[in-house]
Amino acid sequence: MRVVRKMKGLIRIIALFLTVGLLAGCGKNIPSIDPALLQSKPSLLVVTEPNLAPDTKQRLQAALVDWRDHHQTAFDWFADVSTLSEEQLEAIRFHAYDYIVVAGHELVQATLPQAEQIGNRKWILLDDQVVRQTLSIQGSHIMVKSVLESQLRGEWDEWVRQQLVSDRAIEWVTTSAYPIPSEWAPSEEAEYVSLADAEGWYSQLQFQVRSHGPAWIVVFAPLEKSQLQRIRGLQVPVVNMAQTTVELNWNEILVTLRNNLSNQAWTPGLQPYEQREAVVKKNF
């Protein structure tokens, strides 16, 4: 009987370890990869923000499990994270991940200063909004991937030129930090541009809309919600270029990561997405 009880106890212990192992890839907030396993296999930590779409979560989960099962790569996943907690940062310091991948604009913004303080890990921050201003990245252990300002202009260039060729007047709204590209609004057409950070800007915009009768009001700079509401109140169709977003193709991003792991490749700093890795969504 003692032998039977010992066997049953051993079976329970084995089952417990198997259960813990299965939870490692299910978006749990505390990693459970055995440190010895991390030393023997390429390893990855993925951190995603709370508003990640359910279908994206499913695609990401499937890709990570496939990578684990067929490419001998260990992974952990911190799901639904707004800001990395001290407990999670301590886990990152403890586990020797080859890459830490952080996805989502707000999460990337919150994580960047934290990543700068942990220089013995390679961080890949995947922004899903366009980087409009010069981004300061401290340390050669950090890569930030995003759609850059030049790519934003390229995505919208054809649409803008179609309006100009068709004589559909555009009334531009921006701020002094985000000048309208000269090929879209030459200096001689300055009266078609309103600066939302200037005093009395809205009254001036109202006057210009009445004078020009534009087909579109195009918002080029990020504005506050209250400003956008006032602009929409002018009863002219509004195109908000500042709401251009990025949809990440996780399957392709993970292929790139896997190749980098195999080749031990690393390129720090601000990097544009490859075309296959992300789709720019204009959000008309």
C-alpha contacts under 8 A as a table, 3 or more apart, distances in Angstrom:
res1	aa1	res2	aa2	distance
1	M	4	V	5.03
1	M	5	R	6.22
2	R	5	R	5.10
2	R	6	K	6.11
3	V	6	K	5.06
3	V	7	M	6.12
4	V	7	M	5.06
4	V	8	K	6.18
5	R	8	K	5.07
5	R	9	G	6.15
6	K	9	G	5.04
6	K	10	L	6.14
7	M	10	L	5.03
7	M	11	I	6.18
8	K	11	I	5.07
8	K	12	R	6.31
9	G	12	R	5.13
9	G	13	I	6.37
10	L	13	I	5.15
10	L	14	I	6.28
11	I	14	I	5.13
11	I	15	A	6.11
12	R	15	A	5.06
12	R	16	L	6.13
13	I	16	L	5.06
13	I	17	F	6.37
14	I	17	F	5.23
14	I	18	L	6.25
15	A	18	L	5.07
15	A	19	T	6.17
16	L	19	T	5.13
16	L	20	V	6.29
17	F	20	V	5.13
17	F	21	G	6.18
18	L	21	G	5.07
18	L	22	L	6.30
19	T	22	L	5.18
19	T	23	L	6.44
20	V	23	L	5.26
20	V	24	A	6.71
20	V	32	S	6.93
21	G	24	A	5.40
21	G	32	S	6.91
21	G	33	I	7.20
22	L	25	G	6.48
22	L	26	C	7.49
23	L	26	C	5.29
23	L	27	G	7.79
23	L	28	K	6.77
23	L	32	S	7.60
24	A	27	G	7.37
24	A	28	K	6.75
24	A	31	P	6.22
24	A	32	S	5.37
24	A	33	I	6.35
24	A	75	F	7.24
24	A	76	D	5.59
24	A	77	W	7.39
25	G	28	K	7.37
25	G	61	Q	7.62
25	G	64	L	7.59
25	G	65	V	7.14
25	G	75	F	6.34
25	G	76	D	5.38
25	G	77	W	6.08
26	C	61	Q	7.33
26	C	76	D	7.79
26	C	77	W	6.65
27	G	76	D	7.09
27	G	77	W	4.39
27	G	78	F	5.14
27	G	79	A	4.82
28	K	31	P	6.92
28	K	76	D	7.76
28	K	77	W	6.18
28	K	78	F	5.68
28	K	79	A	6.57
29	N	77	W	7.04
29	N	78	F	4.65
29	N	79	A	6.53
29	N	88	Q	7.47
30	I	78	F	7.14
30	I	88	Q	6.74
30	I	91	A	7.39
31	P	76	D	5.68
31	P	77	W	7.35
31	P	78	F	7.82
31	P	91	A	7.16
32	S	76	D	7.50
33	I	37	L	6.80
33	I	38	L	6.89
33	I	74	A	7.52
33	I	75	F	7.55
33	I	76	D	7.19
34	D	37	L	5.17
34	D	38	L	6.53
35	P	38	L	5.01
35	P	39	Q	6.44
35	P	95	H	6.40
35	P	96	A	7.68
36	A	39	Q	5.16
36	A	40	S	6.51
37	L	40	S	5.14
37	L	41	K	6.18
37	L	74	A	7.64
38	L	41	K	5.50
38	L	42	P	6.82
38	L	43	S	5.95
38	L	74	A	6.85
38	L	95	H	7.41
38	L	96	A	6.56
38	L	97	Y	7.00
39	Q	42	P	7.73
39	Q	96	A	7.27
41	K	72	Q	6.56
41	K	73	T	5.83
41	K	74	A	6.45
42	P	72	Q	7.35
42	P	73	T	5.06
42	P	74	A	6.30
42	P	97	Y	7.76
42	P	98	D	6.37
42	P	261	L	6.95
43	S	73	T	5.58
43	S	74	A	4.64
43	S	75	F	5.51
43	S	96	A	7.88
43	S	97	Y	5.16
43	S	98	D	5.31
43	S	99	Y	6.87
44	L	73	T	7.51
44	L	74	A	6.33
44	L	75	F	4.63
44	L	76	D	6.44
44	L	97	Y	5.53
44	L	98	D	5.93
44	L	99	Y	5.09
44	L	100	I	5.97
44	L	101	V	7.49
45	L	75	F	5.60
45	L	76	D	4.81
45	L	77	W	5.69
45	L	78	F	7.54
45	L	97	Y	6.57
45	L	99	Y	6.41
45	L	100	I	4.75
45	L	101	V	6.11
46	V	75	F	7.59
46	V	76	D	6.32
46	V	77	W	4.72
46	V	78	F	6.16
46	V	79	A	7.98
46	V	100	I	5.98
46	V	101	V	4.78
46	V	102	V	6.02
46	V	103	A	7.90
47	V	77	W	5.88
47	V	78	F	4.70
47	V	79	A	5.91
47	V	80	D	7.94
47	V	81	V	6.91
47	V	100	I	7.57
47	V	101	V	6.09
47	V	102	V	4.71
47	V	103	A	6.35
48	T	52	L	6.96
48	T	77	W	7.91
48	T	78	F	6.50
48	T	79	A	5.12
48	T	80	D	5.86
48	T	81	V	5.98
48	T	102	V	6.02
48	T	103	A	5.13
48	T	104	G	6.57
48	T	107	L	7.58
49	E	52	L	5.96
49	E	79	A	6.52
49	E	80	D	4.67
49	E	81	V	4.70
49	E	82	S	5.60
49	E	103	A	6.81
49	E	104	G	5.93
49	E	106	E	7.97
49	E	107	L	6.13
50	P	79	A	7.01
50	P	80	D	3.72
50	P	81	V	5.78
50	P	82	S	6.64
51	N	80	D	7.31
52	L	56	T	6.64
52	L	57	K	6.67
52	L	80	D	7.71
52	L	104	G	7.97
53	A	56	T	5.17
53	A	57	K	6.32
54	P	57	K	5.02
54	P	58	Q	6.34
55	D	58	Q	5.05
55	D	59	R	6.26
56	T	59	R	5.07
56	T	60	L	6.01
57	K	60	L	5.08
57	K	61	Q	5.98
58	Q	61	Q	5.10
58	Q	62	A	6.13
59	R	62	A	5.18
59	R	63	A	6.14
59	R	250	W	7.30
59	R	251	N	7.68
60	L	63	A	5.12
60	L	64	L	6.12
60	L	250	W	6.16
60	L	251	N	7.41
61	Q	64	L	5.25
61	Q	65	V	6.15
62	A	65	V	5.27
62	A	66	D	6.09
63	A	66	D	5.10
63	A	67	W	6.08
63	A	250	W	7.64
63	A	251	N	6.21
63	A	254	L	7.57
64	L	67	W	4.98
64	L	68	R	6.16
64	L	75	F	7.26
65	V	68	R	5.01
65	V	69	D	6.05
66	D	69	D	5.11
66	D	70	H	5.77
66	D	71	H	7.54
67	W	70	H	5.45
67	W	71	H	5.02
67	W	72	Q	6.86
67	W	73	T	6.07
68	R	71	H	5.73
68	R	72	Q	5.23
68	R	73	T	4.67
68	R	74	A	5.64
68	R	75	F	7.15
69	D	72	Q	6.17
69	D	73	T	7.66
78	F	81	V	6.74
81	V	84	L	6.54
81	V	107	L	7.42
82	S	106	E	7.51
82	S	107	L	5.68
82	S	110	A	7.89
83	T	107	L	6.27
83	T	110	A	6.08
83	T	111	T	6.79
84	L	88	Q	5.95
84	L	89	L	6.41
84	L	111	T	7.00
85	S	88	Q	5.13
85	S	89	L	6.19
86	E	89	L	4.96
86	E	90	E	6.04
87	E	90	E	5.12
87	E	91	A	6.34
88	Q	91	A	5.00
88	Q	92	I	6.31
89	L	92	I	4.98
89	L	93	R	6.28
90	E	93	R	5.02
90	E	94	F	6.18
91	A	94	F	5.00
91	A	95	H	6.11
92	I	95	H	5.42
92	I	96	A	7.42
92	I	97	Y	7.46
93	R	96	A	7.34
93	R	118	I	7.35
96	A	121	R	7.47
97	Y	100	I	6.68
97	Y	121	R	6.90
98	D	121	R	6.84
98	D	122	K	6.50
98	D	261	L	7.78
99	Y	121	R	6.80
99	Y	122	K	5.09
99	Y	123	W	5.89
99	Y	124	I	6.99
100	I	121	R	7.33
100	I	122	K	6.25
100	I	123	W	4.85
100	I	124	I	6.05
101	V	123	W	6.07
101	V	124	I	4.74
101	V	125	L	5.86
101	V	126	L	7.24
102	V	107	L	7.25
102	V	108	V	6.36
102	V	111	T	7.88
102	V	123	W	7.64
102	V	124	I	6.28
102	V	125	L	4.78
102	V	126	L	5.92
103	A	107	L	6.80
103	A	108	V	6.46
103	A	125	L	6.09
103	A	126	L	4.67
103	A	127	D	6.16
103	A	128	D	7.47
104	G	107	L	5.32
104	G	108	V	5.87
104	G	126	L	6.40
104	G	127	D	5.36
104	G	128	D	5.58
105	H	108	V	5.14
105	H	109	Q	6.26
105	H	126	L	7.61
105	H	127	D	4.80
105	H	128	D	5.42
105	H	129	Q	6.07
106	E	109	Q	5.13
106	E	110	A	6.28
107	L	110	A	5.08
107	L	111	T	5.95
108	V	111	T	5.06
108	V	112	L	5.97
108	V	125	L	5.88
108	V	126	L	6.98
108	V	127	D	6.32
109	Q	112	L	5.66
109	Q	113	P	7.95
110	A	113	P	6.88
110	A	114	Q	7.50
111	T	114	Q	5.10
111	T	115	A	5.99
112	L	115	A	5.12
112	L	116	E	6.33
112	L	125	L	7.83
112	L	137	I	7.90
113	P	116	E	5.12
113	P	117	Q	6.82
114	Q	117	Q	5.39
114	Q	118	I	6.95
115	A	118	I	5.25
115	A	119	G	7.09
115	A	123	W	6.84
115	A	142	I	7.35
116	E	119	G	6.23
116	E	137	I	7.99
116	E	138	Q	6.06
116	E	139	G	6.43
116	E	142	I	7.54
118	I	121	R	6.41
119	G	122	K	7.50
119	G	139	G	7.23
119	G	141	H	6.05
120	N	141	H	7.37
121	R	141	H	6.58
122	K	141	H	4.86
122	K	142	I	6.00
122	K	143	M	7.94
123	W	141	H	6.21
123	W	142	I	4.77
123	W	143	M	6.12
124	I	142	I	6.12
124	I	143	M	4.86
124	I	144	V	5.89
124	I	145	K	7.37
125	L	142	I	7.61
125	L	143	M	6.15
125	L	144	V	4.65
125	L	145	K	6.16
126	L	144	V	6.07
126	L	145	K	5.08
126	L	146	S	6.42
127	D	130	V	7.56
127	D	144	V	7.19
127	D	145	K	6.13
127	D	146	S	5.18
127	D	246	V	7.87
128	D	146	S	6.68
128	D	147	V	7.93
128	D	245	T	6.02
128	D	246	V	4.57
128	D	247	E	6.53
128	D	248	L	7.16
129	Q	146	S	6.93
129	Q	147	V	7.01
129	Q	244	T	6.95
129	Q	245	T	4.89
129	Q	246	V	5.62
130	V	146	S	6.19
130	V	147	V	4.86
130	V	148	L	5.68
130	V	149	E	6.63
130	V	152	L	7.11
130	V	244	T	7.02
130	V	245	T	6.65
130	V	246	V	7.35
131	V	134	T	7.67
131	V	135	L	7.70
131	V	146	S	6.33
131	V	147	V	6.19
131	V	148	L	5.11
131	V	149	E	6.16
132	R	148	L	6.55
132	R	149	E	5.13
133	Q	149	E	7.70
135	L	270	L	7.60
137	I	142	I	7.23
137	I	269	G	6.40
137	I	270	L	7.68
138	Q	142	I	7.68
139	G	142	I	6.21
140	S	143	M	7.87
140	S	268	P	5.40
140	S	269	G	6.99
141	H	268	P	6.28
142	I	268	P	5.43
142	I	269	G	6.20
143	M	267	T	6.89
143	M	268	P	4.46
143	M	269	G	4.71
143	M	270	L	5.98
143	M	271	Q	6.97
144	V	268	P	7.65
144	V	269	G	6.04
144	V	270	L	4.82
144	V	271	Q	6.03
145	K	270	L	5.95
145	K	271	Q	4.79
145	K	272	P	5.47
145	K	273	Y	5.91
146	S	270	L	7.53
146	S	271	Q	6.56
146	S	272	P	5.27
146	S	273	Y	5.87
147	V	151	Q	6.10
147	V	152	L	6.99
147	V	246	V	7.38
147	V	272	P	5.60
147	V	273	Y	6.35
147	V	280	V	7.87
148	L	151	Q	5.25
148	L	152	L	6.41
148	L	272	P	6.49
149	E	152	L	5.02
149	E	153	R	6.43
150	S	153	R	5.26
150	S	154	G	6.31
151	Q	154	G	4.90
151	Q	155	E	6.17
152	L	155	E	5.19
152	L	156	W	6.46
152	L	244	T	7.82
153	R	156	W	5.29
153	R	157	D	5.71
154	G	157	D	5.17
154	G	158	E	7.71
155	E	158	E	7.26
155	E	280	V	7.73
155	E	282	K	7.96
156	W	159	W	5.49
156	W	160	V	6.30
156	W	282	K	7.90
157	D	160	V	5.27
157	D	161	R	6.19
158	E	161	R	5.21
158	E	162	Q	6.17
159	W	162	Q	5.14
159	W	163	Q	6.51
160	V	163	Q	5.25
160	V	164	L	6.41
160	V	184	W	6.98
161	R	164	L	5.01
161	R	165	V	6.04
161	R	184	W	7.55
162	Q	165	V	5.21
162	Q	166	S	6.10
163	Q	166	S	5.11
163	Q	167	D	6.20
163	Q	168	R	5.01
163	Q	169	A	7.13
163	Q	170	I	7.75
164	L	167	D	5.10
164	L	168	R	5.87
164	L	169	A	6.86
165	V	168	R	7.68
168	R	214	P	6.80
168	R	215	A	5.39
168	R	216	W	7.60
169	A	212	H	7.55
169	A	213	G	7.53
169	A	214	P	4.63
169	A	215	A	5.44
169	A	216	W	6.75
170	I	192	Y	7.19
170	I	214	P	5.43
170	I	215	A	6.17
170	I	216	W	5.03
170	I	217	I	5.80
170	I	218	V	6.67
171	E	192	Y	5.10
171	E	193	V	6.20
171	E	194	S	7.85
171	E	208	Q	7.89
171	E	209	V	7.18
171	E	214	P	6.03
171	E	216	W	6.24
171	E	217	I	4.70
171	E	218	V	6.19
172	W	180	I	7.90
172	W	192	Y	6.02
172	W	193	V	4.64
172	W	194	S	6.12
172	W	217	I	5.85
172	W	218	V	4.99
172	W	219	V	6.06
172	W	220	F	7.10
173	V	193	V	5.87
173	V	194	S	4.84
173	V	195	L	5.96
173	V	196	A	6.54
173	V	217	I	7.19
173	V	218	V	6.16
173	V	219	V	4.80
173	V	220	F	6.16
173	V	221	A	7.32
174	T	178	Y	6.26
174	T	179	P	7.01
174	T	180	I	7.43
174	T	193	V	7.44
174	T	194	S	6.36
174	T	195	L	5.13
174	T	196	A	5.88
174	T	219	V	5.97
174	T	220	F	5.10
174	T	221	A	4.64
174	T	222	P	7.73
175	T	178	Y	5.45
175	T	179	P	6.97
175	T	194	S	7.79
175	T	195	L	4.66
175	T	196	A	5.33
175	T	197	D	5.53
175	T	198	A	7.88
175	T	221	A	6.00
176	S	179	P	6.10
176	S	195	L	6.36
176	S	197	D	7.03
178	Y	220	F	7.26
178	Y	221	A	5.79
180	I	184	W	6.91
180	I	185	A	6.39
180	I	220	F	7.19
181	P	184	W	5.47
181	P	185	A	6.41
181	P	186	P	7.93
182	S	185	A	5.11
182	S	186	P	4.78
182	S	187	S	6.92
183	E	186	P	6.04
185	A	189	E	6.05
185	A	190	A	7.15
185	A	192	Y	7.78
185	A	193	V	7.93
186	P	189	E	5.49
186	P	190	A	7.05
187	S	190	A	5.27
188	E	191	E	7.94
189	E	192	Y	5.74
189	E	193	V	7.68
190	A	193	V	5.44
191	E	194	S	7.62
191	E	208	Q	7.48
192	Y	208	Q	7.08
194	S	201	W	6.43
194	S	204	Q	7.34
194	S	205	L	6.12
195	L	198	A	5.53
195	L	201	W	6.18
196	A	201	W	5.54
196	A	202	Y	7.30
196	A	223	L	7.89
196	A	227	Q	7.97
197	D	201	W	7.21
198	A	201	W	5.45
200	G	203	S	5.65
200	G	204	Q	6.48
201	W	204	Q	5.16
201	W	205	L	6.12
202	Y	205	L	4.90
202	Y	206	Q	6.15
203	S	206	Q	5.09
203	S	207	F	6.33
204	Q	207	F	5.10
204	Q	208	Q	6.21
205	L	208	Q	5.06
205	L	209	V	6.09
206	Q	209	V	5.23
206	Q	210	R	6.32
206	Q	234	L	7.36
207	F	210	R	5.26
207	F	211	S	6.17
208	Q	211	S	4.96
208	Q	212	H	5.86
208	Q	213	G	8.00
209	V	212	H	5.31
209	V	213	G	5.42
209	V	214	P	6.34
210	R	213	G	5.69
214	P	217	I	6.99
214	P	236	V	7.53
215	A	236	V	6.94
215	A	237	P	7.02
216	W	236	V	6.14
216	W	237	P	5.20
216	W	238	V	5.82
216	W	239	V	7.04
217	I	236	V	6.52
217	I	237	P	6.23
217	I	238	V	4.80
217	I	239	V	6.31
218	V	238	V	5.78
218	V	239	V	4.77
218	V	240	N	5.84
218	V	241	M	7.02
219	V	222	P	7.75
219	V	238	V	7.37
219	V	239	V	6.22
219	V	240	N	4.68
219	V	241	M	5.85
219	V	242	A	6.71
220	F	240	N	6.58
220	F	241	M	5.29
220	F	242	A	5.64
221	A	241	M	7.56
221	A	242	A	5.65
222	P	242	A	5.20
222	P	243	Q	7.74
223	L	227	Q	6.32
223	L	228	L	6.66
224	E	227	Q	5.30
224	E	228	L	6.45
225	K	228	L	5.06
225	K	229	Q	6.17
226	S	229	Q	5.11
226	S	230	R	6.41
227	Q	230	R	5.24
227	Q	231	I	6.35
228	L	231	I	5.05
228	L	232	R	6.20
229	Q	232	R	5.17
229	Q	233	G	6.28
230	R	233	G	5.06
230	R	234	L	7.16
231	I	234	L	5.69
231	I	238	V	7.81
232	R	235	Q	6.08
232	R	236	V	6.85
232	R	237	P	7.48
232	R	238	V	6.56
233	G	236	V	7.93
239	V	284	F	6.07
240	N	243	Q	5.65
240	N	244	T	7.62
240	N	283	N	7.92
240	N	284	F	7.28
241	M	244	T	5.52
241	M	282	K	6.96
243	Q	282	K	7.25
243	Q	283	N	6.72
244	T	280	V	7.03
244	T	281	K	5.74
244	T	282	K	4.70
244	T	283	N	6.05
245	T	280	V	5.94
245	T	281	K	5.26
245	T	282	K	6.70
245	T	283	N	7.50
246	V	278	A	6.32
246	V	279	V	5.68
246	V	280	V	4.69
246	V	281	K	5.95
247	E	278	A	5.50
247	E	279	V	5.09
247	E	280	V	6.38
247	E	281	K	7.08
248	L	253	I	7.78
248	L	277	E	6.15
248	L	278	A	4.46
248	L	279	V	6.51
249	N	252	E	5.62
249	N	253	I	6.24
249	N	276	R	7.26
249	N	277	E	5.04
249	N	278	A	5.32
249	N	279	V	7.49
250	W	253	I	4.88
250	W	254	L	5.96
250	W	277	E	7.22
251	N	254	L	5.35
251	N	255	V	6.32
252	E	255	V	4.94
252	E	256	T	6.31
252	E	276	R	6.52
252	E	277	E	5.34
253	I	256	T	5.14
253	I	257	L	6.27
253	I	277	E	5.51
254	L	257	L	4.84
254	L	258	R	5.96
255	V	258	R	5.08
255	V	259	N	6.18
256	T	259	N	5.15
256	T	260	N	6.14
257	L	260	N	5.00
257	L	261	L	6.11
258	R	261	L	5.06
258	R	262	S	6.24
259	N	262	S	5.06
259	N	263	N	6.08
260	N	263	N	5.06
260	N	264	Q	5.37
260	N	265	A	4.75
260	N	266	W	6.98
261	L	264	Q	4.96
261	L	265	A	6.77
262	S	265	A	7.89
268	P	271	Q	7.78
273	Y	276	R	7.96
273	Y	277	E	5.99
273	Y	278	A	6.35
274	E	277	E	5.29
274	E	278	A	7.00
275	Q	278	A	6.04
275	Q	279	V	7.27
276	R	279	V	7.68
